[in-house]
Amino acid sequence: MNARRKLGLAVTSALAAFALAACGSGTDSADRATVLKELARNVLAQQTAQPRQPVGPAQVQAALEGSEGPLIYARFAETGSTVIMIGIENNGPYTTYATQARQTITLRDGFLTATRGMGGDLMSADISGVRALIAARRAGRAKRVMRFLNAEDVTYEVVFDCRIVPGETRRVQVGAITTSATEVREDCTGRRGREITNTYMVDPQGRAVVSRQWTGDLIGATELRLLRF
């Protein structure tokens, strides 16, 4: 049995196993938050490294051949971990993708709206304004509202004013997807001068097929590639 076939079977077995599982003191608060943040970062580094070696073209191809349905590739900039995630649930226009460790990312046409199981999770996001501009590849300004879970399990809100700037259109090939896509940049400014930048390659249907999206202070930026719709 060749290496690709072995890898394909391993991926198929792992995805099947996950699908079955899915059915069935004196320290002050600032220090505690720092410790919890570091612990969460360590957990993220360990759990998102499936496999420990970086995901490359062979793993992507094996995942495509060994499974059906939506797939994405994710790279977490803070840790450098890479993983292929399988679509496990659709809720209207939203698709939730999961790792074997049951960490999840929820996307709407490639736009990040929530995470779970990663620490400092993005609980929800109001991005209708920015998403409409980006999907249309149109310049403009809109609000971005993101709600995160802190170290004390309290949800807090971050509001950004964002400027959308479309760029060049070119051919993109990623996973099973080949399409023309327009580069779009989203430059955002929040309170106290906080700045983030998200970048997208948007296809003619308004889907972000390749992107780099800020996912919170703990996770940092997440690079996302839709491998199969």
C-alpha contacts under 8 A as a table, 3 or more apart, distances in Angstrom:
res1	aa1	res2	aa2	distance
1	M	5	R	6.27
1	M	6	K	6.52
2	N	5	R	5.34
2	N	6	K	6.29
3	A	6	K	5.11
3	A	7	L	6.08
4	R	7	L	4.99
4	R	8	G	5.97
4	R	58	A	7.14
4	R	62	A	6.52
5	R	8	G	4.96
5	R	9	L	6.20
5	R	62	A	7.66
6	K	9	L	5.20
6	K	10	A	6.15
7	L	10	A	4.99
7	L	11	V	6.14
7	L	59	Q	7.26
7	L	62	A	6.19
8	G	11	V	5.13
8	G	12	T	6.13
8	G	62	A	4.53
8	G	63	A	6.35
8	G	65	E	6.68
8	G	66	G	5.12
9	L	12	T	4.99
9	L	13	S	6.04
9	L	66	G	6.58
10	A	13	S	5.17
10	A	14	A	6.08
11	V	14	A	5.09
11	V	15	L	6.11
11	V	62	A	7.02
11	V	63	A	5.93
11	V	66	G	6.21
11	V	67	S	7.78
12	T	15	L	5.23
12	T	16	A	6.09
12	T	63	A	7.40
12	T	66	G	4.93
12	T	67	S	5.99
13	S	16	A	5.10
13	S	17	A	6.05
14	A	17	A	5.12
14	A	18	F	6.19
14	A	100	Q	7.13
15	L	18	F	5.08
15	L	19	A	6.15
15	L	67	S	7.52
15	L	86	I	7.54
15	L	100	Q	7.32
16	A	19	A	5.08
16	A	20	L	6.33
17	A	20	L	5.27
17	A	21	A	6.24
18	F	21	A	5.01
18	F	22	A	5.99
18	F	100	Q	5.64
18	F	102	R	7.94
19	A	22	A	5.08
19	A	23	C	6.57
19	A	88	I	7.54
20	L	23	C	5.35
20	L	24	G	6.49
21	A	24	G	5.40
22	A	102	R	7.97
27	T	31	D	6.25
27	T	32	R	6.24
28	D	31	D	5.50
28	D	32	R	6.18
29	S	32	R	4.96
29	S	33	A	5.96
30	A	33	A	5.13
30	A	34	T	6.28
31	D	34	T	5.06
31	D	35	V	6.23
32	R	35	V	5.09
32	R	36	L	6.06
33	A	36	L	5.09
33	A	37	K	5.97
33	A	151	A	5.40
33	A	152	E	7.52
34	T	37	K	5.09
34	T	38	E	6.26
35	V	38	E	5.18
35	V	39	L	6.17
36	L	39	L	5.02
36	L	40	A	6.01
36	L	151	A	6.19
37	K	40	A	5.10
37	K	41	R	6.14
37	K	119	G	7.70
37	K	120	G	7.84
37	K	151	A	6.72
37	K	218	L	7.04
38	E	41	R	4.98
38	E	42	N	6.24
39	L	42	N	5.10
39	L	43	V	6.26
40	A	43	V	5.04
40	A	44	L	6.11
40	A	118	M	7.25
40	A	119	G	5.30
40	A	120	G	7.86
41	R	44	L	5.02
41	R	45	A	6.17
41	R	79	T	7.88
41	R	119	G	7.25
41	R	218	L	6.90
41	R	219	I	7.57
42	N	45	A	5.06
42	N	46	Q	6.26
43	V	46	Q	5.14
43	V	47	Q	5.93
43	V	118	M	7.73
44	L	47	Q	5.28
44	L	48	T	5.78
44	L	79	T	7.80
44	L	118	M	5.70
44	L	119	G	7.28
45	A	48	T	5.74
45	A	49	A	6.37
45	A	79	T	5.69
45	A	80	G	8.00
45	A	81	S	6.35
46	Q	49	A	5.65
47	Q	50	Q	6.96
47	Q	101	A	6.20
48	T	81	S	5.87
48	T	82	T	6.65
48	T	83	V	6.23
48	T	99	T	7.49
48	T	101	A	7.67
49	A	52	R	4.65
49	A	53	Q	7.40
49	A	54	P	7.83
49	A	81	S	5.26
49	A	82	T	6.11
49	A	83	V	6.48
50	Q	53	Q	7.75
50	Q	82	T	7.41
50	Q	83	V	5.85
50	Q	100	Q	7.89
51	P	54	P	7.09
51	P	55	V	7.30
51	P	83	V	7.30
52	R	81	S	7.92
54	P	81	S	7.05
54	P	82	T	5.76
54	P	83	V	7.85
55	V	58	A	7.95
55	V	59	Q	5.88
55	V	60	V	7.08
55	V	82	T	5.82
55	V	83	V	6.32
55	V	84	I	7.56
56	G	59	Q	5.48
56	G	60	V	6.32
57	P	60	V	5.03
57	P	61	Q	6.07
58	A	61	Q	5.19
58	A	62	A	6.10
59	Q	62	A	5.03
59	Q	63	A	6.09
60	V	63	A	5.16
60	V	64	L	6.27
60	V	84	I	7.44
60	V	175	G	6.85
61	Q	64	L	5.08
61	Q	65	E	6.16
61	Q	175	G	7.27
62	A	65	E	5.09
62	A	66	G	5.80
63	A	66	G	5.06
63	A	67	S	6.00
63	A	84	I	7.77
64	L	67	S	5.73
64	L	68	E	7.19
64	L	71	L	7.77
64	L	175	G	7.58
64	L	176	A	7.61
64	L	227	L	7.91
64	L	228	R	7.91
65	E	68	E	7.91
69	G	86	I	7.59
69	G	87	G	6.67
69	G	228	R	7.08
69	G	229	F	7.04
70	P	86	I	6.12
70	P	87	G	4.97
70	P	226	L	7.99
70	P	227	L	7.34
70	P	228	R	5.04
70	P	229	F	4.85
71	L	84	I	6.99
71	L	85	M	5.77
71	L	86	I	4.72
71	L	87	G	5.89
71	L	97	Y	7.52
71	L	226	L	6.39
71	L	227	L	5.26
71	L	228	R	5.21
71	L	229	F	7.00
72	I	84	I	5.75
72	I	85	M	5.31
72	I	86	I	6.62
72	I	87	G	7.94
72	I	97	Y	7.56
72	I	224	L	6.88
72	I	225	R	5.57
72	I	226	L	4.55
72	I	227	L	5.02
72	I	228	R	6.99
73	Y	82	T	7.36
73	Y	83	V	5.89
73	Y	84	I	4.55
73	Y	85	M	6.27
73	Y	223	E	7.99
73	Y	224	L	5.73
73	Y	225	R	5.09
73	Y	226	L	6.54
73	Y	227	L	6.71
74	A	82	T	5.67
74	A	83	V	5.45
74	A	84	I	6.34
74	A	85	M	7.43
74	A	222	T	6.60
74	A	223	E	5.54
74	A	224	L	4.72
74	A	225	R	6.61
75	R	80	G	6.38
75	R	81	S	5.68
75	R	82	T	4.35
75	R	83	V	6.60
75	R	222	T	5.65
75	R	223	E	4.97
75	R	224	L	6.69
76	F	79	T	5.83
76	F	80	G	5.40
76	F	81	S	5.46
76	F	82	T	6.51
76	F	219	I	6.76
76	F	220	G	7.19
76	F	221	A	6.37
76	F	222	T	4.76
76	F	223	E	6.51
77	A	80	G	5.02
77	A	81	S	7.39
77	A	219	I	7.46
77	A	220	G	6.19
77	A	221	A	5.45
77	A	222	T	5.96
77	A	223	E	7.35
78	E	218	L	7.72
78	E	219	I	5.88
78	E	220	G	5.53
78	E	221	A	7.13
83	V	99	T	7.47
84	I	99	T	7.16
85	M	97	Y	5.49
85	M	98	A	5.06
85	M	99	T	5.14
86	I	97	Y	5.05
86	I	98	A	5.54
86	I	99	T	6.96
87	G	90	N	7.91
87	G	95	T	6.53
87	G	96	T	5.67
87	G	97	Y	4.15
87	G	98	A	6.52
88	I	95	T	7.60
88	I	96	T	5.93
88	I	97	Y	5.66
88	I	98	A	6.69
89	E	95	T	5.80
89	E	96	T	5.25
89	E	97	Y	7.28
90	N	93	P	7.15
90	N	94	Y	5.72
90	N	95	T	4.58
90	N	96	T	6.45
91	N	94	Y	5.13
91	N	95	T	6.41
92	G	95	T	7.99
93	P	108	R	5.83
93	P	109	D	7.32
94	Y	106	T	6.57
94	Y	107	L	5.64
94	Y	108	R	4.64
94	Y	109	D	7.39
95	T	106	T	5.58
95	T	107	L	5.45
95	T	108	R	6.40
96	T	104	T	6.47
96	T	105	I	5.67
96	T	106	T	4.20
96	T	107	L	6.42
97	Y	104	T	5.40
97	Y	105	I	5.29
97	Y	106	T	6.21
98	A	101	A	7.79
98	A	102	R	5.63
98	A	103	Q	5.47
98	A	104	T	4.33
98	A	105	I	6.52
99	T	102	R	5.19
99	T	103	Q	5.43
99	T	104	T	6.58
100	Q	103	Q	7.46
102	R	117	G	7.02
103	Q	115	T	7.52
103	Q	116	R	5.62
103	Q	117	G	4.66
103	Q	118	M	6.25
104	T	115	T	5.46
104	T	116	R	5.11
104	T	117	G	6.69
105	I	112	L	7.37
105	I	113	T	7.86
105	I	114	A	5.90
105	I	115	T	4.50
105	I	116	R	6.69
106	T	112	L	6.13
106	T	113	T	5.68
106	T	114	A	5.06
106	T	115	T	6.19
107	L	110	G	5.16
107	L	111	F	5.09
107	L	112	L	4.62
107	L	113	T	5.60
107	L	114	A	7.25
108	R	111	F	5.03
108	R	112	L	6.61
108	R	113	T	6.97
109	D	206	G	7.42
109	D	207	R	4.76
109	D	208	A	6.24
110	G	207	R	5.78
110	G	208	A	4.62
110	G	209	V	6.16
110	G	210	V	7.78
110	G	211	S	7.84
110	G	224	L	7.88
110	G	226	L	7.06
111	F	131	R	7.41
111	F	207	R	7.83
111	F	208	A	6.39
112	L	213	Q	7.25
112	L	215	T	8.00
113	T	122	L	7.37
113	T	123	M	7.92
113	T	124	S	5.68
113	T	125	A	5.11
113	T	126	D	7.72
113	T	127	I	7.86
114	A	121	D	7.40
114	A	122	L	4.90
114	A	123	M	5.33
114	A	124	S	5.11
114	A	125	A	6.82
115	T	118	M	7.06
115	T	121	D	5.42
115	T	122	L	5.12
115	T	123	M	6.45
116	R	119	G	7.55
116	R	121	D	5.66
116	R	122	L	7.26
116	R	123	M	7.48
117	G	121	D	7.02
118	M	121	D	5.99
118	M	219	I	7.72
119	G	149	L	7.84
119	G	218	L	7.23
119	G	219	I	7.81
120	G	148	F	6.24
120	G	149	L	5.10
120	G	150	N	5.63
120	G	151	A	7.08
120	G	216	G	7.06
120	G	217	D	7.56
120	G	218	L	5.82
120	G	219	I	7.30
121	D	148	F	5.57
121	D	149	L	5.44
121	D	216	G	7.56
122	L	125	A	7.45
122	L	146	M	6.98
122	L	147	R	5.86
122	L	148	F	4.59
122	L	149	L	6.74
122	L	215	T	6.77
122	L	216	G	6.95
123	M	146	M	7.81
123	M	147	R	5.51
123	M	148	F	5.40
123	M	149	L	6.71
123	M	155	T	7.76
124	S	146	M	6.17
124	S	147	R	5.43
124	S	148	F	7.44
125	A	144	R	7.49
125	A	145	V	5.60
125	A	146	M	4.43
125	A	147	R	6.15
126	D	144	R	6.08
126	D	145	V	5.01
126	D	146	M	6.48
127	I	130	V	5.48
127	I	131	R	5.74
127	I	143	K	7.16
127	I	144	R	5.16
127	I	145	V	6.55
128	S	131	R	5.14
128	S	132	A	6.00
129	G	132	A	5.37
129	G	133	L	6.62
129	G	142	A	5.29
129	G	143	K	6.36
129	G	144	R	7.44
130	V	133	L	5.29
130	V	134	I	6.10
130	V	141	R	7.31
130	V	142	A	5.33
130	V	143	K	6.63
130	V	144	R	6.70
130	V	162	C	7.31
130	V	164	I	7.34
131	R	134	I	5.07
131	R	135	A	5.79
132	A	135	A	5.27
132	A	136	A	6.18
133	L	136	A	5.20
133	L	137	R	6.05
133	L	138	R	5.16
133	L	139	A	6.65
133	L	140	G	6.75
133	L	164	I	6.98
134	I	137	R	4.82
134	I	138	R	6.20
134	I	139	A	7.87
134	I	164	I	6.77
134	I	166	P	7.71
134	I	184	V	6.52
134	I	202	V	7.58
134	I	206	G	7.49
135	A	138	R	7.76
135	A	202	V	6.56
135	A	205	Q	7.55
135	A	206	G	3.97
135	A	207	R	6.45
135	A	208	A	7.61
136	A	206	G	6.18
137	R	166	P	5.63
137	R	182	T	7.03
137	R	184	V	6.66
137	R	202	V	7.42
137	R	206	G	7.82
138	R	164	I	7.21
138	R	165	V	7.19
138	R	166	P	6.21
139	A	163	R	7.47
139	A	164	I	5.03
139	A	165	V	5.05
139	A	166	P	6.14
140	G	163	R	5.89
140	G	164	I	5.29
140	G	165	V	7.29
141	R	161	D	7.20
141	R	162	C	5.51
141	R	163	R	4.53
141	R	164	I	6.04
142	A	161	D	6.08
142	A	162	C	5.41
142	A	163	R	6.76
143	K	159	V	7.11
143	K	160	F	5.73
143	K	161	D	4.80
143	K	162	C	5.89
144	R	159	V	5.82
144	R	160	F	5.04
144	R	161	D	6.40
144	R	162	C	6.82
145	V	157	E	6.91
145	V	158	V	5.80
145	V	159	V	4.55
145	V	160	F	6.36
146	M	157	E	5.73
146	M	158	V	5.20
146	M	159	V	6.47
147	R	155	T	6.32
147	R	156	Y	5.49
147	R	157	E	4.42
147	R	158	V	6.24
148	F	155	T	5.35
148	F	156	Y	5.46
148	F	157	E	6.45
148	F	158	V	7.90
148	F	216	G	7.41
149	L	152	E	7.84
149	L	153	D	5.50
149	L	154	V	5.48
149	L	155	T	4.49
149	L	156	Y	6.49
150	N	153	D	5.26
150	N	154	V	5.45
150	N	155	T	6.30
150	N	156	Y	7.25
151	A	154	V	7.37
158	V	190	G	7.38
159	V	190	G	5.90
159	V	191	R	7.49
160	F	188	C	5.65
160	F	189	T	5.27
160	F	190	G	4.39
160	F	191	R	7.57
161	D	188	C	5.43
161	D	189	T	5.40
161	D	190	G	6.37
162	C	186	E	6.28
162	C	187	D	5.40
162	C	188	C	4.04
162	C	189	T	6.42
163	R	186	E	5.69
163	R	187	D	5.20
163	R	188	C	6.31
164	I	184	V	7.03
164	I	185	R	5.85
164	I	186	E	4.70
164	I	187	D	6.58
165	V	184	V	5.72
165	V	185	R	5.15
165	V	186	E	6.44
166	P	182	T	7.14
166	P	183	E	6.01
166	P	184	V	4.23
166	P	185	R	6.23
167	G	182	T	6.38
167	G	183	E	4.98
167	G	184	V	5.66
167	G	185	R	7.67
168	E	182	T	5.62
168	E	183	E	5.65
169	T	180	S	6.71
169	T	181	A	5.39
169	T	182	T	4.04
169	T	183	E	6.24
170	R	180	S	5.45
170	R	181	A	5.58
170	R	182	T	6.43
171	R	178	T	7.36
171	R	179	T	5.78
171	R	180	S	4.31
171	R	181	A	6.14
172	V	177	I	7.89
172	V	178	T	5.70
172	V	179	T	5.42
172	V	180	S	5.80
172	V	181	A	6.35
173	Q	176	A	7.64
173	Q	177	I	5.74
173	Q	178	T	4.34
173	Q	179	T	6.57
174	V	177	I	5.29
174	V	178	T	6.46
174	V	225	R	7.06
174	V	226	L	7.18
174	V	227	L	5.91
175	G	226	L	7.35
175	G	227	L	4.22
175	G	228	R	6.54
176	A	227	L	5.70
176	A	228	R	5.53
177	I	226	L	7.78
177	I	227	L	6.37
177	I	228	R	6.29
179	T	203	D	6.59
180	S	203	D	5.95
180	S	204	P	7.21
181	A	201	M	5.36
181	A	202	V	4.85
181	A	203	D	4.30
181	A	204	P	6.77
182	T	200	Y	7.87
182	T	201	M	5.28
182	T	202	V	5.10
182	T	203	D	6.51
183	E	199	T	7.25
183	E	200	Y	5.67
183	E	201	M	4.56
183	E	202	V	6.41
184	V	199	T	5.83
184	V	200	Y	5.16
184	V	201	M	6.32
184	V	202	V	7.18
185	R	197	T	7.11
185	R	198	N	5.96
185	R	199	T	4.58
185	R	200	Y	6.42
186	E	197	T	5.58
186	E	198	N	5.02
186	E	199	T	6.14
187	D	195	E	7.48
187	D	196	I	6.22
187	D	197	T	4.63
187	D	198	N	6.65
188	C	195	E	5.58
188	C	196	I	5.28
188	C	197	T	6.08
189	T	193	G	6.25
189	T	194	R	5.62
189	T	195	E	4.54
189	T	196	I	6.66
190	G	193	G	5.81
190	G	194	R	4.93
190	G	195	E	6.22
191	R	194	R	5.88
196	I	214	W	6.93
197	T	213	Q	7.57
197	T	214	W	7.31
198	N	211	S	7.39
198	N	212	R	5.57
198	N	213	Q	4.83
198	N	214	W	6.41
199	T	211	S	5.48
199	T	212	R	5.28
199	T	213	Q	6.74
200	Y	208	A	5.78
200	Y	209	V	7.53
200	Y	210	V	5.82
200	Y	211	S	4.23
200	Y	212	R	6.56
201	M	208	A	5.53
201	M	209	V	5.90
201	M	210	V	5.13
201	M	211	S	6.17
202	V	205	Q	7.83
202	V	206	G	5.66
202	V	207	R	5.31
202	V	208	A	4.48
202	V	209	V	6.04
202	V	210	V	7.41
203	D	206	G	5.40
203	D	207	R	5.44
203	D	208	A	6.62
203	D	209	V	6.77
204	P	207	R	7.45
208	A	211	S	6.30
208	A	226	L	7.93
209	V	224	L	7.83
209	V	225	R	5.72
209	V	226	L	5.10
210	V	223	E	7.64
210	V	224	L	5.72
210	V	225	R	4.49
210	V	226	L	6.47
211	S	223	E	5.74
211	S	224	L	5.22
211	S	225	R	6.55
212	R	221	A	6.33
212	R	222	T	5.53
212	R	223	E	4.28
212	R	224	L	6.17
213	Q	221	A	5.36
213	Q	222	T	5.34
213	Q	223	E	6.46
213	Q	224	L	7.77
214	W	220	G	5.77
214	W	221	A	4.17
214	W	222	T	6.20
215	T	218	L	7.95
215	T	219	I	5.87
215	T	220	G	5.48
215	T	221	A	5.48
215	T	222	T	6.29
216	G	219	I	5.54
216	G	220	G	5.32
216	G	221	A	7.39
217	D	220	G	5.36
219	I	222	T	7.51
226	L	229	F	6.87
